Amino acid sequence: MGNRSWLYLTDNLELDDGYQVAAANNLFPTLWMLLLASGQSAEGITFQRIFGDRGTANLASDAREALQRLERFVSFATKNRQLRQIPNLGTQLRSLVCYLNECVGRYAGDVWFSANLDELSWLEEDSPSGFIEQCAKTCNVVWYQVESAIDRDSAADAIEVLDIREQDDWLNWARRFGLSGIEHPYFRDESPPSDMAWEDYIPPQNRRPLAGDWWLFESGGLWGVCYDDDVTTREIIPPTWTEVCAAASPPLRQTWVHDGTHYGLLDVVDNEPRITLEPQLDAVTDFSNDGFASVARDGKDGLLRSDGTWQIEPRFDWLGIPKNGRVIAQVDDKFGFLDLNGAWLVEPRFDDLDDFAPGGLALASIDERWGLADATGRWRVTPQWTSADWNADLEAFLVADGDNVGLVNPHGETVIPLRYAAIALMSVHATANGLRDPSESLIGAQDADGRCGLFDGTGKALVPFDYLGMAQTEWFSSESNQGAPHTLRNRYVSVVTQHDSGTDAALHGIYDLLERREIVATNRYTGVVGMYWSAQAAWLAFAPARALRYAVGEKVMGVLSLDGRMLHAPIYAWIGSEADMPYLTAFTIQQRWIAGEPVKALCADNGEFEWLHADGRVERQPR
């Protein structure tokens, strides 16, 4: 993105506000220098300083006096014989003056150009105030040199000061000078530059792509269709519609058009735009991938095909989009299922109804209770839940009775009992054929007391409800494009227990799902991350520093073997690198140990250096 700068117009130098006239990246354009000569510090316009703020003031100058300077230079450039020979330079500069005069003319009273140069100041060692002072001096010098060239009628001096290049380098010069940064489409990046005079320029119409060289265009608040192949432009359908909106997501040729009262359908058929359904609809939806849209006409819903013909005539109070050949329909206050011809598969008798889930069951409700119905409408699970939803991530129904939630599989069988405050997927694993293995899924749950436990996708309890939180373990690998294998990622989980006494840090441990026990106890460490390299693995562990003299920050670190045994106690201010970055620490450790070499570490209590080996050996560096 680079270091950006902005040029505004403002009528109050004490306000953090302005109208953006131009922008630049990694430079202070020469045009701005001409406009900001005789400038002064002004209130910083900070609303675009989203990546940091060094605190520089803006540099501002009287806008009308600035335009007089620019007009003087432009008059010289358009009269000087040598400068007139540079193609389109005079036209572009005259257009620039016209545009800036229009901008300044919007203000009745005093108005200033004001430049936000804060990000450019990051590149300098001067203080913020010193940077703006230096910029102001530079502007004055540049204008003095340009004015001197004008007085001497010296095109050579003007070309040197303004760094004007040959025509084939127009784009680079326009960027440096500041023409291509002006916030108006006339000054867009173009090679060669436009030779159209400002007064002849017509801004591009507001238009949207329809298909190929066909475009929707707006004129006078109404929309029509035009043809534009970058050579010729012609109107095909005159502006008629008050609104246009895509009829599919992503847009695929078809567009809903609104005449102020009803929606119709516009399509491109045989490479010609045409209305395939005259405006007559009260409400519309996007077409599904199967080519159906649920639409309303005269207060009733029907199913429309993508060619504008009716699949099911409007006669229902509500109609869904077909799923697997079935359509949810409402008549009066009851819901049922239709086939694609509009015949009832399941008569309307439910208070509410969802689409069939992958297991062939649909959530349905009666008397404010939800259950599961099969394709014939018979109950597979009688209504008993206050709420229920199919959860695609869990590949199961997440059901609730008041504040208690549980999990039911696609076949209607309870997986996790209805007794928890929250249930969420932690991780899944796909088998070789891309299908999920439920036993490989990790599903976290939280009880009413805020304690967390873990199940697999079959409902088998894996971790007892003894923890304040848990998450997948984080692994750092030094091997490019290869993280820790699935056997590690799904065998170990990070668990969190109470806060450490004397600090605000939660204590972390590692739970082994295979051995069903903590291998890194949650009574010591504020963080534990995995390291994996060359088929080896270990834990990088962090503990509170407890005011150790040589600690960097508030933690010390050590290394544990994969089974939790202590390799190097957490007594080090840093290992491998002084940077307080766990990833860099882990990377350095792995690189040294892959090479069979020890890694350097600083003891946090005495400031001595030690060399740590992968097998747990320690070599102390003599004083």
VEXMIMAR-614652 format. One record per residue (C-alpha): residue number from 0; x, y, z; residue in three letters. Coordinates in steps of 0.1 Angstrom, whole numbers, padded with zeros to 4 digits. Layout:
// VEXMIMAR-614652
    k      u      v      w    r
  NUM      X      Y      Z  ala
...
This chain:
// VEXMIMAR-614652
    k      u      v      w    r
    0   0000   0000   0000  met
    1   0029   0023   0007  gly
    2   0030   0057   0024  asn
    3  -0001   0077   0013  arg
    4  -0009   0114   0013  ser
    5  -0040   0133   0006  trp
    6  -0049   0168  -0006  leu
    7  -0081   0184   0007  tyr
    8  -0101   0216   0004  leu
    9  -0113   0230   0037  thr
   10  -0130   0262   0048  asp
   11  -0118   0259   0084  asn
   12  -0082   0253   0093  leu
   13  -0091   0244   0129  glu
   14  -0113   0215   0120  leu
   15  -0103   0179   0113  asp
   16  -0124   0179   0081  asp
   17  -0120   0185   0044  gly
   18  -0131   0175   0008  tyr
   19  -0106   0152  -0008  gln
   20  -0092   0166  -0041  val
   21  -0063   0143  -0047  ala
   22  -0043   0114  -0033  ala
   23  -0008   0101  -0038  ala
   24   0014   0071  -0028  asn
   25   0050   0073  -0016  asn
   26   0056   0108  -0029  leu
   27   0048   0145  -0024  phe
   28   0035   0155  -0060  pro
   29   0050   0186  -0076  thr
   30   0015   0200  -0083  leu
   31   0008   0200  -0046  trp
   32   0040   0219  -0041  met
   33   0029   0246  -0065  leu
   34  -0005   0248  -0047  leu
   35   0010   0248  -0012  leu
   36   0037   0274  -0016  ala
   37   0034   0302   0010  ser
   38   0018   0275   0032  gly
   39   0014   0272   0069  gln
   40   0007   0245   0095  ser
   41  -0030   0236   0100  ala
   42  -0051   0212   0120  glu
   43  -0043   0176   0110  gly
   44  -0070   0159   0090  ile
   45  -0067   0125   0106  thr
   46  -0097   0104   0096  phe
   47  -0077   0085   0069  gln
   48  -0048   0077   0093  arg
   49  -0060   0042   0099  ile
   50  -0026   0025   0102  phe
   51  -0010   0049   0126  gly
   52  -0006   0085   0134  asp
   53   0027   0103   0139  arg
   54   0009   0134   0149  gly
   55   0020   0157   0120  thr
   56   0000   0189   0113  ala
   57  -0014   0194   0078  asn
   58   0003   0219   0054  leu
   59  -0022   0244   0041  ala
   60  -0023   0274   0018  ser
   61  -0049   0299   0005  asp
   62  -0067   0281  -0023  ala
   63  -0075   0311  -0044  arg
   64  -0039   0324  -0043  glu
   65  -0028   0288  -0051  ala
   66  -0050   0288  -0082  leu
   67  -0035   0321  -0093  gln
   68   0000   0305  -0092  arg
   69  -0012   0275  -0111  leu
   70  -0030   0296  -0137  glu
   71   0001   0316  -0142  arg
   72   0022   0285  -0149  phe
   73  -0005   0269  -0172  val
   74  -0008   0302  -0192  ser
   75   0030   0300  -0197  phe
   76   0030   0263  -0206  ala
   77   0002   0268  -0232  thr
   78   0020   0298  -0248  lys
   79   0056   0287  -0248  asn
   80   0066   0272  -0281  arg
   81   0086   0243  -0267  gln
   82   0061   0233  -0241  leu
   83   0032   0235  -0266  arg
   84   0049   0208  -0286  gln
   85   0044   0182  -0258  ile
   86   0012   0165  -0269  pro
   87  -0018   0171  -0247  asn
   88   0001   0187  -0219  leu
   89  -0017   0221  -0224  gly
   90  -0051   0204  -0226  thr
   91  -0045   0184  -0194  gln
   92  -0033   0215  -0175  leu
   93  -0061   0237  -0187  arg
   94  -0086   0210  -0176  ser
   95  -0069   0208  -0143  leu
   96  -0074   0246  -0138  val
   97  -0111   0242  -0148  cys
   98  -0117   0214  -0124  tyr
   99  -0099   0230  -0094  leu
  100  -0118   0263  -0101  asn
  101  -0150   0243  -0100  glu
  102  -0140   0228  -0066  cys
  103  -0129   0261  -0051  val
  104  -0160   0278  -0065  gly
  105  -0182   0257  -0042  arg
  106  -0170   0278  -0013  tyr
  107  -0184   0313  -0007  ala
  108  -0158   0324   0018  gly
  109  -0122   0316   0026  asp
  110  -0109   0282   0015  val
  111  -0076   0265   0017  trp
  112  -0058   0235   0002  phe
  113  -0047   0213   0031  ser
  114  -0023   0183   0027  ala
  115  -0022   0153   0050  asn
  116   0015   0142   0048  leu
  117   0016   0122   0080  asp
  118   0026   0089   0064  glu
  119   0053   0105   0044  leu
  120   0068   0118   0076  ser
  121   0074   0082   0088  trp
  122   0101   0081   0062  leu
  123   0120   0110   0077  glu
  124   0139   0114   0109  glu
  125   0127   0149   0116  asp
  126   0102   0156   0143  ser
  127   0066   0159   0130  pro
  128   0067   0197   0132  ser
  129   0102   0198   0116  gly
  130   0090   0177   0088  phe
  131   0061   0200   0079  ile
  132   0084   0231   0082  glu
  133   0108   0214   0057  gln
  134   0079   0206   0033  cys
  135   0068   0242   0034  ala
  136   0103   0254   0025  lys
  137   0105   0229  -0004  thr
  138   0072   0242  -0018  cys
  139   0084   0277  -0017  asn
  140   0117   0268  -0034  val
  141   0098   0249  -0062  val
  142   0075   0278  -0069  trp
  143   0104   0302  -0069  tyr
  144   0121   0281  -0095  gln
  145   0090   0278  -0116  val
  146   0083   0315  -0113  glu
  147   0118   0323  -0124  ser
  148   0115   0301  -0154  ala
  149   0083   0319  -0163  ile
  150   0099   0353  -0159  asp
  151   0128   0342  -0182  arg
  152   0104   0324  -0206  asp
  153   0127   0294  -0202  ser
  154   0110   0262  -0211  ala
  155   0142   0242  -0204  ala
  156   0142   0255  -0167  asp
  157   0105   0246  -0163  ala
  158   0110   0211  -0178  ile
  159   0139   0206  -0154  glu
  160   0121   0218  -0123  val
  161   0089   0199  -0131  leu
  162   0107   0168  -0144  asp
  163   0085   0168  -0176  ile
  164   0094   0138  -0197  arg
  165   0087   0126  -0232  glu
  166   0053   0114  -0242  gln
  167   0060   0077  -0239  asp
  168   0067   0083  -0202  asp
  169   0035   0102  -0196  trp
  170   0021   0079  -0169  leu
  171   0052   0081  -0147  asn
  172   0053   0119  -0150  trp
  173   0015   0123  -0144  ala
  174   0019   0103  -0112  arg
  175   0049   0123  -0100  arg
  176   0034   0156  -0110  phe
  177   0001   0147  -0094  gly
  178  -0023   0147  -0124  leu
  179  -0032   0110  -0121  ser
  180  -0040   0114  -0084  gly
  181  -0068   0140  -0090  ile
  182  -0101   0126  -0078  glu
  183  -0120   0129  -0111  his
  184  -0123   0103  -0139  pro
  185  -0110   0128  -0165  tyr
  186  -0076   0125  -0149  phe
  187  -0075   0087  -0149  arg
  188  -0043   0069  -0157  asp
  189  -0041   0069  -0195  glu
  190  -0013   0065  -0221  ser
  191  -0014   0085  -0242  pro
  192  -0034   0112  -0222  pro
  193  -0068   0123  -0234  ser
  194  -0068   0153  -0258  asp
  195  -0105   0160  -0250  met
  196  -0111   0195  -0236  ala
  197  -0126   0198  -0202  trp
  198  -0158   0214  -0215  glu
  199  -0163   0185  -0240  asp
  200  -0158   0158  -0214  tyr
  201  -0189   0137  -0204  ile
  202  -0184   0116  -0172  pro
  203  -0190   0079  -0176  pro
  204  -0227   0069  -0171  gln
  205  -0236   0049  -0140  asn
  206  -0239   0015  -0155  arg
  207  -0236  -0022  -0146  arg
  208  -0226  -0052  -0167  pro
  209  -0254  -0074  -0181  leu
  210  -0237  -0098  -0205  ala
  211  -0208  -0095  -0229  gly
  212  -0210  -0060  -0245  asp
  213  -0245  -0054  -0231  trp
  214  -0248  -0029  -0202  trp
  215  -0275  -0016  -0179  leu
  216  -0272   0022  -0177  phe
  217  -0288   0049  -0157  glu
  218  -0301   0082  -0170  ser
  219  -0323   0107  -0152  gly
  220  -0329   0082  -0124  gly
  221  -0341   0055  -0147  leu
  222  -0324   0024  -0161  trp
  223  -0322   0010  -0196  gly
  224  -0299  -0012  -0218  val
  225  -0271  -0002  -0241  cys
  226  -0245  -0019  -0263  tyr
  227  -0209  -0009  -0259  asp
  228  -0180  -0028  -0275  asp
  229  -0154   0000  -0269  asp
  230  -0159   0011  -0305  val
  231  -0196   0019  -0308  thr
  232  -0222   0027  -0282  thr
  233  -0260   0025  -0289  arg
  234  -0291   0025  -0268  glu
  235  -0311  -0007  -0271  ile
  236  -0338  -0003  -0245  ile
  237  -0345   0033  -0234  pro
  238  -0344   0041  -0197  pro
  239  -0376   0028  -0183  thr
  240  -0371   0012  -0149  trp
  241  -0367   0027  -0115  thr
  242  -0347  -0001  -0102  glu
  243  -0326  -0031  -0114  val
  244  -0312  -0059  -0093  cys
  245  -0294  -0092  -0101  ala
  246  -0318  -0122  -0104  ala
  247  -0291  -0147  -0095  ala
  248  -0260  -0148  -0072  ser
  249  -0235  -0143  -0088  pro
  250  -0252  -0123  -0115  pro
  251  -0258  -0145  -0146  leu
  252  -0273  -0124  -0174  arg
  253  -0307  -0122  -0158  gln
  254  -0319  -0091  -0140  thr
  255  -0350  -0081  -0121  trp
  256  -0363  -0048  -0134  val
  257  -0389  -0026  -0116  his
  258  -0412  -0001  -0133  asp
  259  -0421   0017  -0101  gly
  260  -0450  -0008  -0093  thr
  261  -0440  -0043  -0102  his
  262  -0409  -0065  -0110  tyr
  263  -0403  -0081  -0144  gly
  264  -0375  -0102  -0157  leu
  265  -0348  -0091  -0182  leu
  266  -0326  -0117  -0199  asp
  267  -0301  -0120  -0227  val
  268  -0315  -0146  -0252  val
  269  -0297  -0155  -0284  asp
  270  -0273  -0126  -0276  asn
  271  -0301  -0101  -0275  glu
  272  -0315  -0084  -0243  pro
  273  -0352  -0089  -0240  arg
  274  -0380  -0088  -0214  ile
  275  -0389  -0125  -0207  thr
  276  -0416  -0116  -0181  leu
  277  -0433  -0082  -0182  glu
  278  -0434  -0064  -0148  pro
  279  -0462  -0080  -0128  gln
  280  -0446  -0094  -0096  leu
  281  -0449  -0078  -0061  asp
  282  -0418  -0095  -0046  ala
  283  -0389  -0117  -0060  val
  284  -0360  -0138  -0048  thr
  285  -0327  -0148  -0065  asp
  286  -0329  -0178  -0088  phe
  287  -0315  -0210  -0073  ser
  288  -0288  -0231  -0090  asn
  289  -0317  -0253  -0103  asp
  290  -0333  -0223  -0120  gly
  291  -0362  -0215  -0097  phe
  292  -0372  -0183  -0079  ala
  293  -0400  -0179  -0053  ser
  294  -0420  -0148  -0063  val
  295  -0452  -0131  -0053  ala
  296  -0481  -0118  -0075  arg
  297  -0514  -0104  -0062  asp
  298  -0505  -0114  -0026  gly
  299  -0498  -0151  -0035  lys
  300  -0465  -0170  -0039  asp
  301  -0455  -0191  -0069  gly
  302  -0425  -0207  -0084  leu
  303  -0410  -0191  -0115  leu
  304  -0386  -0208  -0139  arg
  305  -0355  -0188  -0151  ser
  306  -0370  -0185  -0186  asp
  307  -0399  -0164  -0171  gly
  308  -0425  -0192  -0173  thr
  309  -0444  -0206  -0143  trp
  310  -0434  -0239  -0126  gln
  311  -0461  -0234  -0100  ile
  312  -0487  -0207  -0104  glu
  313  -0491  -0182  -0075  pro
  314  -0517  -0196  -0051  arg
  315  -0498  -0201  -0018  phe
  316  -0494  -0178   0012  asp
  317  -0457  -0186   0012  trp
  318  -0434  -0207  -0009  leu
  319  -0398  -0218  -0005  gly
  320  -0371  -0226  -0030  ile
  321  -0371  -0263  -0040  pro
  322  -0347  -0286  -0022  lys
  323  -0342  -0322  -0035  asn
  324  -0375  -0320  -0055  gly
  325  -0396  -0308  -0025  arg
  326  -0410  -0273  -0019  val
  327  -0422  -0260   0015  ile
  328  -0455  -0243   0011  ala
  329  -0479  -0224   0035  gln
  330  -0516  -0223   0033  val
  331  -0534  -0202   0059  asp
  332  -0513  -0209   0090  asp
  333  -0500  -0244   0082  lys
  334  -0470  -0257   0063  phe
  335  -0464  -0288   0042  gly
  336  -0444  -0302   0013  phe
  337  -0452  -0299  -0025  leu
  338  -0436  -0317  -0054  asp
  339  -0423  -0297  -0083  leu
  340  -0457  -0299  -0100  asn
  341  -0475  -0283  -0071  gly
  342  -0491  -0315  -0057  ala
  343  -0490  -0321  -0020  trp
  344  -0465  -0347  -0007  leu
  345  -0472  -0338   0029  val
  346  -0504  -0320   0036  glu
  347  -0501  -0287   0054  pro
  348  -0504  -0295   0091  arg
  349  -0473  -0281   0107  phe
  350  -0470  -0247   0124  asp
  351  -0435  -0243   0110  asp
  352  -0412  -0264   0088  leu
  353  -0376  -0266   0076  asp
  354  -0361  -0282   0045  asp
  355  -0350  -0319   0047  phe
  356  -0315  -0323   0061  ala
  357  -0290  -0347   0045  pro
  358  -0302  -0376   0066  gly
  359  -0337  -0374   0051  gly
  360  -0354  -0357   0081  leu
  361  -0370  -0323   0084  ala
  362  -0374  -0301   0115  leu
  363  -0411  -0294   0120  ala
  364  -0430  -0278   0148  ser
  365  -0465  -0280   0164  ile
  366  -0477  -0260   0194  asp
  367  -0443  -0242   0197  glu
  368  -0423  -0275   0200  arg
  369  -0399  -0289   0174  trp
  370  -0394  -0325   0163  gly
  371  -0382  -0344   0133  leu
  372  -0405  -0356   0105  ala
  373  -0397  -0380   0077  asp
  374  -0406  -0377   0040  ala
  375  -0441  -0390   0046  thr
  376  -0448  -0364   0073  gly
  377  -0446  -0390   0102  arg
  378  -0427  -0381   0133  trp
  379  -0393  -0397   0137  arg
  380  -0388  -0376   0169  val
  381  -0419  -0362   0184  thr
  382  -0420  -0325   0191  pro
  383  -0401  -0318   0223  gln
  384  -0376  -0289   0217  trp
  385  -0382  -0252   0221  thr
  386  -0358  -0245   0192  ser
  387  -0337  -0265   0168  ala
  388  -0315  -0260   0137  asp
  389  -0296  -0281   0113  trp
  390  -0259  -0272   0118  asn
  391  -0239  -0279   0087  ala
  392  -0205  -0276   0106  asp
  393  -0216  -0302   0131  leu
  394  -0235  -0322   0105  glu
  395  -0262  -0326   0132  ala
  396  -0293  -0309   0146  phe
  397  -0284  -0285   0174  leu
  398  -0315  -0287   0196  val
  399  -0326  -0268   0228  ala
  400  -0351  -0269   0255  asp
  401  -0350  -0235   0272  gly
  402  -0314  -0229   0282  asp
  403  -0302  -0265   0277  asn
  404  -0288  -0276   0244  val
  405  -0279  -0309   0229  gly
  406  -0270  -0326   0196  leu
  407  -0290  -0350   0175  val
  408  -0275  -0368   0145  asn
  409  -0290  -0368   0110  pro
  410  -0310  -0400   0118  his
  411  -0327  -0385   0148  gly
  412  -0305  -0402   0174  glu
  413  -0292  -0382   0204  thr
  414  -0255  -0377   0203  val
  415  -0250  -0353   0232  ile
  416  -0277  -0351   0259  pro
  417  -0298  -0320   0262  leu
  418  -0281  -0307   0293  arg
  419  -0254  -0282   0282  tyr
  420  -0253  -0244   0280  ala
  421  -0234  -0244   0247  ala
  422  -0220  -0268   0220  ile
  423  -0196  -0259   0193  ala
  424  -0174  -0277   0167  leu
  425  -0137  -0277   0175  met
  426  -0123  -0297   0146  ser
  427  -0131  -0323   0120  val
  428  -0111  -0348   0100  his
  429  -0120  -0361   0065  ala
  430  -0112  -0396   0055  thr
  431  -0095  -0405   0022  ala
  432  -0127  -0404   0002  asn
  433  -0135  -0369   0016  gly
  434  -0162  -0380   0040  leu
  435  -0162  -0372   0076  arg
  436  -0155  -0398   0102  asp
  437  -0177  -0388   0132  pro
  438  -0152  -0404   0156  ser
  439  -0126  -0380   0144  glu
  440  -0147  -0349   0151  ser
  441  -0140  -0329   0183  leu
  442  -0171  -0312   0197  ile
  443  -0167  -0289   0227  gly
  444  -0195  -0283   0252  ala
  445  -0200  -0260   0282  gln
  446  -0221  -0268   0312  asp
  447  -0243  -0244   0333  ala
  448  -0213  -0237   0356  asp
  449  -0191  -0225   0328  gly
  450  -0170  -0257   0327  arg
  451  -0159  -0271   0294  cys
  452  -0156  -0307   0282  gly
  453  -0151  -0325   0249  leu
  454  -0169  -0352   0229  phe
  455  -0163  -0368   0196  asp
  456  -0189  -0369   0168  gly
  457  -0204  -0401   0181  thr
  458  -0211  -0386   0216  gly
  459  -0182  -0403   0233  lys
  460  -0168  -0382   0262  ala
  461  -0132  -0374   0256  leu
  462  -0123  -0347   0282  val
  463  -0141  -0343   0316  pro
  464  -0158  -0310   0325  phe
  465  -0129  -0297   0346  asp
  466  -0118  -0267   0325  tyr
  467  -0126  -0231   0319  leu
  468  -0118  -0234   0282  gly
  469  -0102  -0255   0256  met
  470  -0091  -0252   0220  ala
  471  -0071  -0271   0194  gln
  472  -0034  -0270   0200  thr
  473  -0013  -0245   0181  glu
  474   0016  -0260   0162  trp
  475   0047  -0242   0147  phe
  476   0065  -0261   0120  ser
  477   0098  -0251   0104  ser
  478   0090  -0272   0073  glu
  479   0074  -0252   0045  ser
  480   0039  -0260   0034  asn
  481   0036  -0287   0061  gln
  482   0021  -0283   0095  gly
  483   0018  -0309   0122  ala
  484   0002  -0341   0111  pro
  485  -0035  -0349   0119  his
  486  -0024  -0375   0144  thr
  487  -0009  -0347   0165  leu
  488  -0035  -0321   0159  arg
  489  -0064  -0343   0169  asn
  490  -0047  -0362   0197  arg
  491  -0038  -0332   0219  tyr
  492  -0060  -0303   0229  val
  493  -0051  -0271   0249  ser
  494  -0070  -0268   0281  val
  495  -0074  -0237   0304  val
  496  -0079  -0236   0341  thr
  497  -0080  -0208   0367  gln
  498  -0060  -0176   0367  his
  499  -0025  -0177   0381  asp
  500  -0025  -0162   0416  ser
  501  -0007  -0129   0415  gly
  502  -0013  -0124   0377  thr
  503  -0042  -0120   0354  asp
  504  -0030  -0148   0331  ala
  505  -0050  -0180   0327  ala
  506  -0031  -0212   0331  leu
  507  -0028  -0236   0302  his
  508  -0021  -0273   0299  gly
  509  -0022  -0301   0273  ile
  510  -0047  -0330   0274  tyr
  511  -0038  -0362   0256  asp
  512  -0070  -0377   0241  leu
  513  -0054  -0411   0235  leu
  514  -0042  -0415   0271  glu
  515  -0071  -0396   0285  arg
  516  -0050  -0375   0309  arg
  517  -0032  -0342   0312  glu
  518   0003  -0346   0300  ile
  519   0011  -0309   0306  val
  520  -0006  -0299   0339  ala
  521  -0027  -0268   0341  thr
  522  -0010  -0254   0372  asn
  523   0021  -0236   0359  arg
  524   0021  -0224   0323  tyr
  525   0005  -0193   0308  thr
  526   0008  -0207   0273  gly
  527   0019  -0239   0256  val
  528   0024  -0243   0218  val
  529   0035  -0273   0198  gly
  530   0067  -0275   0177  met
  531   0070  -0301   0149  tyr
  532   0100  -0307   0127  trp
  533   0115  -0338   0109  ser
  534   0090  -0362   0125  ala
  535   0099  -0348   0160  gln
  536   0077  -0328   0183  ala
  537   0080  -0309   0215  ala
  538   0061  -0282   0235  trp
  539   0073  -0246   0239  leu
  540   0060  -0235   0273  ala
  541   0056  -0201   0289  phe
  542   0054  -0193   0326  ala
  543   0050  -0160   0346  pro
  544   0084  -0143   0351  ala
  545   0076  -0133   0387  arg
  546   0099  -0102   0385  ala
  547   0130  -0122   0375  leu
  548   0158  -0097   0369  arg
  549   0167  -0105   0333  tyr
  550   0132  -0115   0321  ala
  551   0120  -0099   0288  val
  552   0084  -0088   0295  gly
  553   0063  -0108   0319  glu
  554   0071  -0144   0309  lys
  555   0099  -0169   0308  val
  556   0100  -0200   0286  met
  557   0112  -0236   0285  gly
  558   0108  -0268   0264  val
  559   0089  -0300   0273  leu
  560   0090  -0333   0254  ser
  561   0059  -0345   0236  leu
  562   0048  -0367   0266  asp
  563   0051  -0337   0289  gly
  564   0085  -0345   0305  arg
  565   0107  -0315   0313  met
  566   0135  -0310   0288  leu
  567   0145  -0275   0297  his
  568   0127  -0258   0327  ala
  569   0109  -0225   0321  pro
  570   0137  -0203   0334  ile
  571   0148  -0186   0303  tyr
  572   0142  -0149   0293  ala
  573   0146  -0160   0257  trp
  574   0156  -0190   0237  ile
  575   0172  -0187   0202  gly
  576   0161  -0151   0197  ser
  577   0156  -0120   0218  glu
  578   0124  -0111   0200  ala
  579   0092  -0117   0220  asp
  580   0077  -0138   0192  met
  581   0068  -0174   0200  pro
  582   0068  -0183   0163  tyr
  583   0104  -0170   0158  leu
  584   0115  -0187   0190  thr
  585   0101  -0220   0179  ala
  586   0116  -0216   0144  phe
  587   0150  -0209   0158  thr
  588   0149  -0239   0181  ile
  589   0139  -0262   0153  gln
  590   0165  -0250   0129  gln
  591   0193  -0255   0155  arg
  592   0181  -0289   0166  trp
  593   0175  -0301   0130  ile
  594   0212  -0293   0124  ala
  595   0222  -0313   0155  gly
  596   0233  -0281   0173  glu
  597   0223  -0266   0206  pro
  598   0203  -0233   0208  val
  599   0214  -0203   0228  lys
  600   0193  -0192   0258  ala
  601   0194  -0165   0284  leu
  602   0187  -0174   0321  cys
  603   0162  -0150   0335  ala
  604   0174  -0151   0371  asp
  605   0212  -0145   0367  asn
  606   0217  -0133   0331  gly
  607   0240  -0161   0321  glu
  608   0239  -0178   0287  phe
  609   0233  -0215   0283  glu
  610   0232  -0238   0253  trp
  611   0202  -0262   0252  leu
  612   0203  -0295   0234  his
  613   0174  -0314   0219  ala
  614   0180  -0343   0243  asp
  615   0178  -0321   0274  gly
  616   0215  -0315   0279  arg
  617   0226  -0280   0290  val
  618   0260  -0264   0284  glu
  619   0267  -0233   0304  arg
  620   0288  -0205   0288  gln
  621   0316  -0195   0312  pro
  622   0317  -0160   0324  arg
